[in-house]
């Protein structure tokens, strides 16, 4: 087996692990990984324009708009017009969205996070650099960078 076959196998294993985790996220929280990423960004920043949010999470503005539509429909986010410039719209989380986000599991598998946190700083930097280099080598630097681009309807718990 060649070394590039080993690389392909490793990438396929990573893709499969991400896919399985995304399915677990959806099953346990009713949210997809991209939805959680957007919600985390909104929690961190408070409110953001869709274009700023798209840049922050490395997704296209069209994808962000679609995700925001679904989050808003579920009651997890809302859009507010700027007080000073009515052409500007900001997205923010609702109280229900903040609660949902607090209840949601981690985006990455807990085993990965546990092992990643044990790494020395230089090892983390090297790992990130290597993965970024692989993405560049695969001409993937301009692709939407969400773990899985599932933008289906949210499953809202009716309790």
C-alpha positions as a LaTeX table, in Angstrom:
\begin{tabular}{lrrr}
\hline
Residue & $x$ (\AA) & $y$ (\AA) & $z$ (\AA) \\
\hline
Unk1 & 0.00 & 0.00 & 0.00 \\
Unk2 & 1.38 & 3.43 & $-0.93$ \\
Unk3 & 1.69 & 6.33 & 1.49 \\
Unk4 & $-1.03$ & 8.26 & $-0.36$ \\
Unk5 & $-3.34$ & 5.26 & 0.09 \\
Unk6 & $-2.73$ & 5.58 & 3.83 \\
Unk7 & $-3.57$ & 9.28 & 3.61 \\
Unk8 & $-6.80$ & 8.51 & 1.75 \\
Unk9 & $-7.79$ & 5.90 & 4.33 \\
Unk10 & $-7.11$ & 8.33 & 7.18 \\
Unk11 & $-9.12$ & 11.10 & 5.52 \\
Unk12 & $-12.01$ & 8.71 & 4.89 \\
Unk13 & $-11.94$ & 7.60 & 8.54 \\
Unk14 & $-12.02$ & 11.23 & 9.67 \\
Unk15 & $-14.90$ & 11.98 & 7.31 \\
Unk16 & $-16.82$ & 8.96 & 8.63 \\
Unk17 & $-16.20$ & 9.97 & 12.25 \\
Unk18 & $-17.42$ & 13.52 & 11.55 \\
Unk19 & $-20.50$ & 12.14 & 9.79 \\
Unk20 & $-21.32$ & 9.84 & 12.72 \\
Unk21 & $-20.84$ & 12.66 & 15.24 \\
Unk22 & $-23.07$ & 14.92 & 13.15 \\
Unk23 & $-25.80$ & 12.27 & 13.23 \\
Unk24 & $-25.39$ & 11.96 & 17.02 \\
Unk25 & $-25.67$ & 15.75 & 17.37 \\
Unk26 & $-28.85$ & 15.81 & 15.31 \\
Unk27 & $-30.36$ & 12.92 & 17.25 \\
Unk28 & $-29.53$ & 14.30 & 20.69 \\
Unk29 & $-30.13$ & 18.02 & 20.13 \\
Unk30 & $-32.15$ & 18.33 & 16.93 \\
Unk31 & $-29.42$ & 20.64 & 15.62 \\
Unk32 & $-26.86$ & 20.07 & 12.89 \\
Unk33 & $-23.19$ & 20.89 & 13.31 \\
Unk34 & $-23.45$ & 24.04 & 11.12 \\
Unk35 & $-26.42$ & 25.25 & 13.14 \\
Unk36 & $-24.47$ & 24.76 & 16.37 \\
Unk37 & $-21.43$ & 26.54 & 14.93 \\
Unk38 & $-23.57$ & 29.56 & 14.01 \\
Unk39 & $-25.27$ & 29.58 & 17.39 \\
Unk40 & $-21.90$ & 29.43 & 19.18 \\
Unk41 & $-20.64$ & 32.36 & 17.14 \\
Unk42 & $-23.75$ & 34.39 & 17.91 \\
Unk43 & $-23.43$ & 33.59 & 21.61 \\
Unk44 & $-19.80$ & 34.73 & 21.58 \\
Unk45 & $-20.42$ & 37.96 & 19.63 \\
Unk46 & $-23.92$ & 38.83 & 20.82 \\
Unk47 & $-25.26$ & 39.86 & 17.43 \\
Unk48 & $-23.79$ & 39.86 & 13.94 \\
Unk49 & $-24.78$ & 40.67 & 10.39 \\
Unk50 & $-25.18$ & 37.55 & 8.24 \\
Unk51 & $-22.12$ & 38.53 & 6.16 \\
Unk52 & $-19.94$ & 38.95 & 9.28 \\
Unk53 & $-21.29$ & 35.65 & 10.62 \\
Unk54 & $-20.47$ & 33.92 & 7.32 \\
Unk55 & $-16.87$ & 35.18 & 7.50 \\
Unk56 & $-16.58$ & 34.19 & 11.16 \\
Unk57 & $-17.65$ & 30.57 & 10.59 \\
Unk58 & $-16.20$ & 30.14 & 7.06 \\
Unk59 & $-19.51$ & 29.44 & 5.36 \\
Unk60 & $-21.07$ & 31.11 & 2.36 \\
Unk61 & $-23.55$ & 33.88 & 3.05 \\
Unk62 & $-26.26$ & 31.87 & 1.28 \\
Unk63 & $-25.66$ & 28.91 & 3.61 \\
Unk64 & $-25.70$ & 31.19 & 6.67 \\
Unk65 & $-28.96$ & 32.81 & 5.52 \\
Unk66 & $-30.56$ & 29.39 & 5.05 \\
Unk67 & $-29.42$ & 28.23 & 8.49 \\
Unk68 & $-30.61$ & 31.47 & 10.11 \\
Unk69 & $-34.03$ & 31.00 & 8.46 \\
Unk70 & $-34.35$ & 27.57 & 10.07 \\
Unk71 & $-33.07$ & 28.75 & 13.46 \\
Unk72 & $-35.52$ & 31.64 & 13.38 \\
Unk73 & $-38.41$ & 29.36 & 12.40 \\
Unk74 & $-37.57$ & 27.16 & 15.42 \\
Unk75 & $-37.46$ & 30.19 & 17.72 \\
Unk76 & $-33.72$ & 29.94 & 18.41 \\
Unk77 & $-32.65$ & 33.16 & 16.70 \\
Unk78 & $-34.11$ & 36.41 & 15.45 \\
Unk79 & $-33.13$ & 39.21 & 13.11 \\
Unk80 & $-33.18$ & 42.82 & 14.22 \\
Unk81 & $-32.73$ & 45.94 & 12.10 \\
Unk82 & $-29.97$ & 48.33 & 13.08 \\
Unk83 & $-31.17$ & 51.37 & 15.02 \\
Unk84 & $-28.82$ & 53.65 & 13.06 \\
Unk85 & $-29.02$ & 52.14 & 9.57 \\
Unk86 & $-32.23$ & 50.30 & 8.70 \\
Unk87 & $-30.51$ & 48.57 & 5.76 \\
Unk88 & $-28.39$ & 46.54 & 8.21 \\
Unk89 & $-29.88$ & 43.44 & 9.81 \\
Unk90 & $-28.30$ & 41.64 & 12.77 \\
Unk91 & $-28.88$ & 38.08 & 13.85 \\
Unk92 & $-28.90$ & 37.16 & 17.52 \\
Unk93 & $-29.95$ & 34.24 & 19.69 \\
Unk94 & $-33.21$ & 34.21 & 21.59 \\
Unk95 & $-33.41$ & 33.07 & 25.22 \\
Unk96 & $-34.70$ & 29.75 & 23.88 \\
Unk97 & $-31.70$ & 29.54 & 21.52 \\
Unk98 & $-29.26$ & 30.20 & 24.35 \\
Unk99 & $-30.92$ & 27.48 & 26.42 \\
Unk100 & $-30.82$ & 25.03 & 23.51 \\
Unk101 & $-27.15$ & 25.79 & 22.95 \\
Unk102 & $-26.34$ & 25.18 & 26.62 \\
Unk103 & $-28.01$ & 21.76 & 26.42 \\
Unk104 & $-26.28$ & 20.77 & 23.16 \\
Unk105 & $-23.33$ & 18.37 & 23.19 \\
Unk106 & $-19.82$ & 19.25 & 22.01 \\
Unk107 & $-19.31$ & 19.44 & 18.25 \\
Unk108 & $-16.36$ & 17.07 & 18.30 \\
Unk109 & $-16.27$ & 13.68 & 19.92 \\
Unk110 & $-15.39$ & 13.88 & 23.62 \\
Unk111 & $-12.54$ & 11.40 & 23.11 \\
Unk112 & $-10.95$ & 13.68 & 20.52 \\
Unk113 & $-11.34$ & 16.72 & 22.74 \\
Unk114 & $-9.88$ & 14.90 & 25.74 \\
Unk115 & $-6.82$ & 13.79 & 23.77 \\
Unk116 & $-6.44$ & 17.13 & 21.98 \\
Unk117 & $-6.38$ & 18.99 & 25.30 \\
Unk118 & $-3.53$ & 16.74 & 26.47 \\
Unk119 & $-1.31$ & 17.81 & 23.57 \\
Unk120 & 1.47 & 20.30 & 24.07 \\
Unk121 & 0.91 & 23.71 & 22.48 \\
Unk122 & 3.46 & 22.98 & 19.73 \\
Unk123 & 1.68 & 19.70 & 18.93 \\
Unk124 & $-1.67$ & 21.47 & 18.61 \\
Unk125 & $-0.11$ & 24.08 & 16.32 \\
Unk126 & 1.52 & 21.38 & 14.21 \\
Unk127 & $-1.72$ & 19.41 & 13.95 \\
Unk128 & $-3.72$ & 22.47 & 12.89 \\
Unk129 & $-1.03$ & 23.47 & 10.40 \\
Unk130 & $-0.92$ & 19.99 & 8.90 \\
Unk131 & $-4.69$ & 19.82 & 8.49 \\
Unk132 & $-4.76$ & 23.29 & 6.94 \\
Unk133 & $-2.03$ & 22.19 & 4.52 \\
Unk134 & $-4.02$ & 19.09 & 3.55 \\
Unk135 & $-7.09$ & 21.27 & 2.89 \\
Unk136 & $-4.98$ & 23.55 & 0.69 \\
Unk137 & $-3.48$ & 20.61 & $-1.18$ \\
Unk138 & $-7.01$ & 19.38 & $-1.87$ \\
Unk139 & $-8.02$ & 22.81 & $-3.22$ \\
Unk140 & $-10.53$ & 22.99 & $-0.38$ \\
Unk141 & $-9.60$ & 26.35 & 1.14 \\
Unk142 & $-12.56$ & 28.12 & $-0.52$ \\
Unk143 & $-15.18$ & 25.49 & 0.31 \\
Unk144 & $-17.79$ & 25.97 & 3.03 \\
Unk145 & $-15.96$ & 24.85 & 6.15 \\
Unk146 & $-18.73$ & 23.33 & 8.17 \\
Unk147 & $-18.31$ & 19.75 & 9.39 \\
Unk148 & $-21.44$ & 18.62 & 7.56 \\
Unk149 & $-23.63$ & 20.94 & 5.50 \\
Unk150 & $-26.98$ & 19.67 & 6.65 \\
Unk151 & $-29.50$ & 22.49 & 6.58 \\
Unk152 & $-32.75$ & 20.61 & 6.99 \\
Unk153 & $-35.63$ & 21.60 & 9.24 \\
Unk154 & $-34.98$ & 21.70 & 12.96 \\
Unk155 & $-36.72$ & 19.24 & 15.22 \\
Unk156 & $-38.21$ & 21.31 & 18.01 \\
Unk157 & $-39.04$ & 19.44 & 21.22 \\
Unk158 & $-42.67$ & 20.07 & 22.20 \\
Unk159 & $-42.71$ & 19.51 & 25.96 \\
\hline
\end{tabular}
